[in-house]
Amino acid sequence: MNILKYPSREEWQAVCTRPHFDNSSLRQIVTNVLDSIRQEGDVAVRRYEKEFDKVDLSELQVSEVEMAESDSLVSEELKAALLLAHQNISRFHASQTFESKKVETCQGVTCWQKAVPVEKVGLYIPGGTAPLFSTVLMLATPARIAGCSEIVLCTPPNREGKVNPAILQAAKIAGVSKIFKIGGVQAIGAMAYGTESVPKVYKIFGPGNQFVVCAKQIVSVADVAIDMPAGPSEVEVVADGSANPAFVAADLLSQAEHGVDSQVLLVTTSETLIQKVCDEIDRQLSALPRKDIANKSLENSHIVLLHDIDEVMELTNAYAPEHLILAVSNAEQVAEQVRNAGSVFIGNYSCESAGDYASGTNHTLPTNGYAKAYSGVCLDSFMKKITFQQLTAEGIRTIGPAVIEMAHNEQLDAHRNAMAVRLKEVNEEI
């Protein structure tokens, strides 16, 4: 990791810059795949599954037999863990239910909102270097609570044409409607456009590699909504002299193992902590099966030493991390200074892994600084708000003159007339 001691404000921009890989040809590749799927449907999906996932599929949808088989392929211990996580995720997201309230904005004018579920949603679940069955729970659980009528899931199969059984079990627990053995760009295209097998959805959720992210951005222009801009995973740990170096190192490595394009950041006020954390990283890294991936990620990562916690939090809000861990003595107080972050973990015992799996909060979060403007996935992500208004004759008399005046000054005479004819009538009734 790159160690920066007391960098100037001018150097902060470099700290806040995420790893950048040459993707000049990526967009054209993704566009070509999407165009093929739009035109050819299942035929193109199968062709790309053979090319990219190295599997020749006769059926794209996971069958009832395959779902039943997954029961015996997942340990009872993992099933129990999935049920516990689902319970906590359900409890937290159910607490976010919107309560509609009618408001009389002025005499005779009543306005209110109603929360309505997005009818058809598509979930993309990566299955490459790590099958993210936890993401199934994070996305399908709030979708089901919201009342989405159709929940479609796409995930890449292995070379035998099978989906990871833990993904199938999580989907069963969370109430997914249909599961398809489709990965990458072809999955995004299938859900965005619809094919003979895959229903078209109205909104797509889920993380993925740079190809998936690019595909989501392209289809979001005119074809389907998406959850948020999202890229490689990241974590920032804020630590002082009270932090446990082993905990800090473990948290940094837990994100570094996601992928070579991930980034981790330690920002501290304690110079003595830096070497202790580096030693712990070396010790723990050697035992990790994904140490080669983590090592690459660490090359893109930084340890930053600053003067005091106020300066630390200023840099933190400029970085806007996906995950933020506050390993400081007065963590709850420091948390009050957070303005930009996807999800915050307060205190030495609040590891980011808890939020990734089972605490109840959602782990689908904005990355690459988008936490400055975006929230993570929540119950509202699967809802849309419809506004209603109802005017009585009294309401027409109350706001009618203002509406007529404003429409006239915007030179929209038909707008003006729509109110004027009503105002004339209600005035005649007096």
C-alpha positions as CSV (number, residue, x, y, z in Angstrom):
1,M,0.0,0.0,0.0
2,N,1.1,3.5,-0.7
3,I,1.8,5.4,2.5
4,L,1.2,9.2,2.5
5,K,2.2,11.2,5.5
6,Y,0.4,14.6,6.0
7,P,-0.4,15.1,2.3
8,S,-1.4,18.6,1.3
9,R,-4.9,19.4,0.1
10,E,-3.6,19.5,-3.4
11,E,-2.6,15.8,-3.0
12,W,-6.0,14.7,-1.8
13,Q,-7.3,14.4,-5.3
14,A,-4.9,11.6,-6.0
15,V,-6.0,9.8,-2.8
16,C,-9.6,10.1,-3.9
17,T,-9.0,8.8,-7.4
18,R,-10.0,5.2,-7.9
19,P,-8.0,2.7,-10.0
20,H,-8.5,3.3,-13.7
21,F,-8.1,0.5,-16.3
22,D,-8.1,1.0,-20.0
23,N,-11.6,0.3,-21.3
24,S,-11.4,2.1,-24.6
25,S,-12.8,-0.9,-26.5
26,L,-15.2,-2.0,-23.8
27,R,-18.2,0.1,-24.8
28,Q,-18.2,-1.1,-28.4
29,I,-18.0,-4.7,-27.3
30,V,-20.9,-4.3,-24.9
31,T,-22.9,-2.4,-27.5
32,N,-22.5,-5.1,-30.0
33,V,-23.6,-7.8,-27.5
34,L,-26.7,-5.8,-26.5
35,D,-27.6,-5.1,-30.1
36,S,-27.5,-8.8,-30.9
37,I,-29.7,-9.7,-27.9
38,R,-32.2,-7.1,-28.8
39,Q,-32.4,-8.5,-32.4
40,E,-32.0,-12.2,-31.8
41,G,-33.2,-12.9,-28.3
42,D,-32.5,-16.4,-26.9
43,V,-30.3,-17.4,-29.9
44,A,-27.9,-14.6,-29.1
45,V,-28.0,-15.3,-25.4
46,R,-27.0,-18.9,-25.9
47,R,-24.3,-17.9,-28.3
48,Y,-22.7,-15.5,-25.8
49,E,-23.1,-18.0,-23.0
50,K,-21.0,-20.5,-25.1
51,E,-18.5,-17.8,-25.9
52,F,-18.1,-16.1,-22.5
53,D,-19.2,-18.7,-19.9
54,K,-18.0,-21.7,-22.0
55,V,-21.3,-23.6,-21.7
56,D,-23.7,-24.8,-24.3
57,L,-27.2,-24.5,-22.8
58,S,-30.3,-26.2,-24.0
59,E,-32.5,-24.4,-21.4
60,L,-31.9,-21.0,-20.0
61,Q,-34.2,-21.2,-17.0
62,V,-33.4,-23.1,-13.9
63,S,-35.8,-26.0,-13.6
64,E,-37.8,-27.2,-10.5
65,V,-35.6,-30.3,-10.5
66,E,-32.4,-28.2,-10.2
67,M,-34.0,-26.2,-7.4
68,A,-34.9,-29.4,-5.6
69,E,-31.3,-30.7,-6.1
70,S,-29.9,-27.6,-4.5
71,D,-31.5,-28.6,-1.2
72,S,-29.1,-31.5,-0.7
73,L,-26.1,-29.6,-2.0
74,V,-26.1,-26.9,0.6
75,S,-25.1,-27.7,4.2
76,E,-27.6,-27.3,7.0
77,E,-25.2,-24.8,8.6
78,L,-25.3,-22.5,5.5
79,K,-29.0,-22.8,5.2
80,A,-29.3,-21.7,8.9
81,A,-27.0,-18.8,8.2
82,L,-29.0,-17.8,5.1
83,L,-32.3,-17.9,7.2
84,L,-30.7,-15.7,9.9
85,A,-29.5,-13.2,7.4
86,H,-32.8,-13.1,5.6
87,Q,-34.7,-12.6,8.9
88,N,-32.5,-9.6,9.8
89,I,-32.6,-8.1,6.3
90,S,-36.4,-8.5,6.3
91,R,-36.7,-6.8,9.7
92,F,-34.6,-3.8,8.7
93,H,-36.1,-3.3,5.3
94,A,-39.7,-3.8,6.6
95,S,-39.1,-0.9,9.0
96,Q,-38.7,1.4,6.0
97,T,-42.3,1.1,4.9
98,F,-43.7,4.4,3.6
99,E,-46.7,5.8,5.5
100,S,-48.9,8.0,3.3
101,K,-50.2,11.2,4.8
102,K,-52.8,13.6,3.3
103,V,-51.9,17.2,3.5
104,E,-54.3,20.1,3.0
105,T,-51.9,22.6,1.5
106,C,-54.5,25.3,1.6
107,Q,-58.3,25.5,1.9
108,G,-59.9,23.1,-0.6
109,V,-56.6,21.6,-1.9
110,T,-55.5,18.2,-0.6
111,C,-52.3,16.4,-1.7
112,W,-50.8,13.1,-0.8
113,Q,-48.3,10.4,-2.0
114,K,-48.8,6.7,-2.5
115,A,-46.0,4.2,-2.6
116,V,-46.4,1.6,-5.4
117,P,-44.0,-1.3,-6.1
118,V,-42.1,-1.5,-9.3
119,E,-44.0,-4.4,-10.9
120,K,-41.1,-6.3,-12.6
121,V,-37.5,-6.2,-11.4
122,G,-34.4,-7.9,-12.6
123,L,-31.6,-9.0,-10.3
124,Y,-28.1,-9.6,-11.5
125,I,-26.0,-11.9,-9.3
126,P,-22.3,-12.3,-10.1
127,G,-21.0,-15.8,-10.1
128,G,-17.4,-15.6,-11.4
129,T,-14.6,-15.5,-8.9
130,A,-17.1,-15.5,-6.0
131,P,-20.7,-16.6,-6.2
132,L,-22.5,-13.8,-4.3
133,F,-25.5,-15.6,-2.9
134,S,-25.6,-12.9,-0.2
135,T,-26.6,-10.4,-2.9
136,V,-29.6,-12.5,-3.7
137,L,-30.9,-11.9,-0.2
138,M,-30.0,-8.2,-0.3
139,L,-32.0,-7.6,-3.5
140,A,-34.8,-10.1,-3.5
141,T,-35.8,-9.6,0.1
142,P,-36.7,-5.9,-0.2
143,A,-38.3,-6.6,-3.6
144,R,-40.6,-9.1,-2.1
145,I,-41.4,-6.8,0.9
146,A,-42.1,-4.0,-1.6
147,G,-44.6,-6.2,-3.4
148,C,-42.9,-6.5,-6.8
149,S,-45.1,-8.9,-8.7
150,E,-42.2,-10.5,-10.8
151,I,-38.6,-10.9,-9.6
152,V,-36.3,-12.2,-12.3
153,L,-32.8,-13.3,-11.4
154,C,-29.9,-13.9,-13.8
155,T,-26.6,-15.4,-12.8
156,P,-23.8,-17.2,-14.8
157,P,-23.7,-21.0,-14.7
158,N,-20.5,-23.1,-14.4
159,R,-19.2,-25.1,-17.4
160,E,-21.5,-27.9,-16.5
161,G,-24.5,-25.6,-16.9
162,K,-25.3,-25.5,-13.2
163,V,-25.9,-22.5,-11.0
164,N,-24.2,-22.4,-7.6
165,P,-26.6,-24.2,-5.2
166,A,-26.3,-21.6,-2.5
167,I,-27.6,-18.9,-5.0
168,L,-30.6,-21.2,-5.6
169,Q,-31.2,-21.7,-1.9
170,A,-31.0,-17.9,-1.2
171,A,-33.4,-17.3,-4.1
172,K,-35.8,-19.9,-2.7
173,I,-35.7,-18.3,0.7
174,A,-36.2,-14.7,-0.6
175,G,-39.0,-15.5,-3.0
176,V,-37.5,-15.1,-6.5
177,S,-40.0,-15.7,-9.3
178,K,-37.7,-17.0,-12.1
179,I,-34.0,-17.8,-12.3
180,F,-32.0,-17.9,-15.5
181,K,-28.5,-19.2,-16.2
182,I,-27.2,-16.1,-17.9
183,G,-24.2,-14.0,-17.0
184,G,-22.5,-10.8,-17.9
185,V,-23.7,-8.3,-20.6
186,Q,-26.1,-10.9,-22.1
187,A,-28.0,-11.1,-18.8
188,I,-28.4,-7.3,-18.7
189,G,-29.6,-7.3,-22.3
190,A,-32.0,-10.1,-21.8
191,M,-33.7,-8.4,-18.8
192,A,-33.6,-5.0,-20.4
193,Y,-35.2,-6.0,-23.8
194,G,-36.9,-9.3,-23.0
195,T,-36.3,-12.5,-25.0
196,E,-38.4,-15.6,-25.7
197,S,-37.4,-17.0,-22.3
198,V,-36.6,-14.0,-20.2
199,P,-39.3,-11.4,-19.3
200,K,-38.5,-7.7,-19.9
201,V,-38.2,-5.9,-16.5
202,Y,-38.7,-2.3,-15.5
203,K,-35.6,-1.9,-13.3
204,I,-32.3,-3.8,-13.0
205,F,-30.4,-4.2,-9.8
206,G,-27.1,-5.8,-8.9
207,P,-23.3,-5.5,-9.0
208,G,-20.9,-6.8,-11.6
209,N,-17.6,-6.3,-13.5
210,Q,-16.8,-3.4,-15.8
211,F,-18.7,-5.1,-18.7
212,V,-21.9,-5.4,-16.6
213,V,-21.6,-1.9,-15.3
214,C,-21.2,-0.5,-18.8
215,A,-24.2,-2.6,-20.0
216,K,-26.4,-1.3,-17.2
217,Q,-25.4,2.3,-18.1
218,I,-26.2,1.8,-21.8
219,V,-29.6,0.2,-21.3
220,S,-30.6,2.8,-18.7
221,V,-30.6,5.5,-21.3
222,A,-33.8,4.5,-23.0
223,D,-34.9,1.0,-22.1
224,V,-34.9,0.3,-18.4
225,A,-34.1,1.9,-15.0
226,I,-31.1,0.7,-12.9
227,D,-30.4,0.9,-9.2
228,M,-27.3,3.1,-9.3
229,P,-23.9,3.7,-10.9
230,A,-21.7,1.1,-9.3
231,G,-18.2,-0.2,-9.9
232,P,-15.5,-2.1,-8.0
233,S,-15.9,-2.5,-4.2
234,E,-14.1,-0.3,-1.8
235,V,-13.6,0.4,2.0
236,E,-12.2,3.2,4.0
237,V,-11.1,2.6,7.6
238,V,-10.7,5.6,9.9
239,A,-8.5,4.7,12.8
240,D,-6.8,6.2,15.8
241,G,-4.4,4.8,18.4
242,S,-7.3,2.9,20.0
243,A,-7.8,0.7,17.0
244,N,-7.0,-3.0,16.9
245,P,-4.3,-3.4,14.2
246,A,-5.5,-7.0,13.5
247,F,-9.1,-5.8,13.0
248,V,-8.0,-3.0,10.7
249,A,-5.9,-5.3,8.6
250,A,-8.7,-7.8,8.4
251,D,-11.2,-5.2,7.3
252,L,-8.8,-3.9,4.6
253,L,-8.2,-7.4,3.2
254,S,-11.9,-8.3,3.3
255,Q,-12.5,-5.7,0.5
256,A,-9.1,-6.2,-1.2
257,E,-10.0,-9.8,-2.0
258,H,-13.1,-8.8,-4.0
259,G,-11.1,-8.0,-7.2
260,V,-8.0,-6.6,-8.6
261,D,-9.8,-3.3,-9.3
262,S,-11.0,-2.9,-5.7
263,Q,-9.5,-0.2,-3.5
264,V,-9.0,0.1,0.2
265,L,-8.0,3.1,2.2
266,L,-6.7,3.6,5.8
267,V,-6.8,7.1,7.1
268,T,-5.3,7.5,10.6
269,T,-4.1,10.0,13.1
270,S,-1.7,7.5,14.6
271,E,1.7,7.0,13.0
272,T,2.6,4.1,15.2
273,L,-0.6,2.3,14.0
274,I,0.6,2.2,10.4
275,Q,3.5,-0.2,10.8
276,K,1.4,-2.5,13.1
277,V,-1.3,-2.6,10.4
278,C,1.2,-3.3,7.7
279,D,2.7,-6.2,9.7
280,E,-0.8,-7.6,10.2
281,I,-1.6,-7.3,6.5
282,D,1.5,-9.3,5.6
283,R,0.7,-12.0,8.3
284,Q,-3.0,-12.4,7.3
285,L,-2.5,-12.1,3.6
286,S,-0.2,-15.1,3.5
287,A,-3.0,-17.3,4.7
288,L,-5.7,-16.1,2.2
289,P,-6.7,-18.3,-0.7
290,R,-7.4,-15.1,-2.8
291,K,-4.1,-13.5,-1.8
292,D,-3.0,-12.8,-5.4
293,I,-6.2,-10.8,-6.0
294,A,-5.8,-9.0,-2.7
295,N,-2.2,-8.2,-3.5
296,K,-3.2,-6.5,-6.8
297,S,-5.8,-4.5,-5.0
298,L,-3.4,-3.3,-2.4
299,E,-1.2,-1.9,-5.1
300,N,-4.0,0.6,-5.9
301,S,-4.6,1.4,-2.2
302,H,-3.4,4.0,0.3
303,I,-2.6,4.6,4.0
304,V,-2.9,8.3,4.8
305,L,-1.6,9.9,8.0
306,L,-3.3,13.2,9.0
307,H,-3.1,15.6,11.9
308,D,-6.5,15.3,13.6
309,I,-9.9,13.7,13.3
310,D,-11.5,16.8,11.7
311,E,-9.0,16.7,8.9
312,V,-9.6,12.9,8.6
313,M,-13.3,13.4,8.2
314,E,-12.8,16.2,5.7
315,L,-10.8,13.8,3.5
316,T,-13.4,11.0,4.2
317,N,-16.3,13.1,2.9
318,A,-14.3,14.1,-0.2
319,Y,-13.5,10.4,-0.8
320,A,-17.2,9.3,-0.2
321,P,-16.4,5.6,0.4
322,E,-18.8,2.8,-0.3
323,H,-18.0,1.3,3.1
324,L,-16.7,3.4,6.0
325,I,-15.4,1.8,9.2
326,L,-14.9,4.2,12.2
327,A,-12.3,2.4,14.4
328,V,-11.8,5.3,16.8
329,S,-12.3,5.9,20.5
330,N,-15.3,8.3,20.1
331,A,-16.8,6.5,17.1
332,E,-20.4,7.6,17.6
333,Q,-19.4,11.2,18.0
334,V,-17.2,11.0,14.9
335,A,-20.1,9.4,13.0
336,E,-22.0,12.6,13.3
337,Q,-19.5,14.2,10.9
338,V,-20.2,11.7,8.1
339,R,-21.8,13.4,5.1
340,N,-20.8,11.1,2.2
341,A,-20.7,7.3,2.6
342,G,-22.6,4.3,1.4
343,S,-22.7,2.5,4.8
344,V,-21.0,3.3,8.1
345,F,-19.7,0.8,10.6
346,I,-19.3,2.3,14.1
347,G,-16.6,1.0,16.5
348,N,-14.0,-1.7,16.6
349,Y,-16.5,-4.6,16.6
350,S,-18.5,-3.4,13.6
351,C,-16.8,-5.2,10.8
352,E,-17.8,-4.5,7.2
353,S,-18.5,-8.3,6.8
354,A,-21.4,-8.0,9.2
355,G,-23.2,-5.6,6.8
356,D,-22.2,-7.7,3.8
357,Y,-24.0,-10.7,5.2
358,A,-26.3,-10.6,8.2
359,S,-26.7,-7.4,10.2
360,G,-29.7,-6.4,8.2
361,T,-28.5,-3.3,6.2
362,N,-28.1,-3.6,2.5
363,H,-24.7,-4.2,0.9
364,T,-25.6,-2.9,-2.6
365,L,-24.1,0.5,-2.3
366,P,-22.7,3.4,-4.4
367,T,-19.0,3.2,-5.2
368,N,-16.5,5.5,-7.0
369,G,-17.5,8.6,-5.1
370,Y,-21.2,8.3,-6.0
371,A,-22.1,8.2,-2.3
372,K,-22.0,12.0,-2.6
373,A,-25.3,11.9,-4.4
374,Y,-26.7,8.3,-4.2
375,S,-28.1,6.1,-1.5
376,G,-27.6,2.3,-1.2
377,V,-30.4,0.0,-2.1
378,C,-33.3,0.1,0.3
379,L,-37.0,-0.6,0.3
380,D,-37.7,2.7,-1.6
381,S,-35.4,1.4,-4.4
382,F,-38.2,-1.1,-5.4
383,M,-41.0,1.5,-5.0
384,K,-42.2,4.5,-6.9
385,K,-44.1,7.3,-5.4
386,I,-47.2,8.6,-7.1
387,T,-48.6,12.0,-6.1
388,F,-52.3,12.7,-5.9
389,Q,-54.2,16.0,-5.5
390,Q,-57.9,16.8,-5.1
391,L,-59.4,20.2,-5.4
392,T,-62.8,21.3,-4.4
393,A,-64.7,24.4,-5.6
394,E,-63.2,26.2,-2.6
395,G,-59.7,25.0,-3.7
396,I,-60.3,26.5,-7.2
397,R,-61.1,29.8,-5.7
398,T,-58.1,29.7,-3.3
399,I,-55.3,28.9,-5.9
400,G,-57.1,29.6,-9.2
401,P,-56.0,33.2,-9.6
402,A,-52.3,32.3,-8.8
403,V,-52.4,29.5,-11.4
404,I,-53.9,31.8,-14.0
405,E,-51.3,34.5,-13.4
406,M,-48.4,32.1,-13.6
407,A,-49.6,30.3,-16.7
408,H,-50.2,33.7,-18.4
409,N,-46.7,34.8,-17.6
410,E,-45.2,31.6,-19.0
411,Q,-47.2,32.2,-22.1
412,L,-49.0,28.9,-21.8
413,D,-52.6,30.0,-22.6
414,A,-54.1,26.5,-22.6
415,H,-52.8,26.0,-19.1
416,R,-54.3,29.3,-18.1
417,N,-57.7,28.4,-19.7
418,A,-57.9,25.0,-17.9
419,M,-58.0,26.8,-14.6
420,A,-59.9,29.9,-15.9
421,V,-63.0,27.9,-17.1
422,R,-63.3,26.3,-13.7
423,L,-62.8,29.5,-11.7
424,K,-65.5,31.1,-13.8
425,E,-67.9,28.3,-13.1
426,V,-67.3,28.2,-9.3
427,N,-67.6,31.9,-9.1
428,E,-71.0,31.8,-10.9
429,E,-72.2,29.3,-8.3
430,I,-71.8,31.7,-5.5
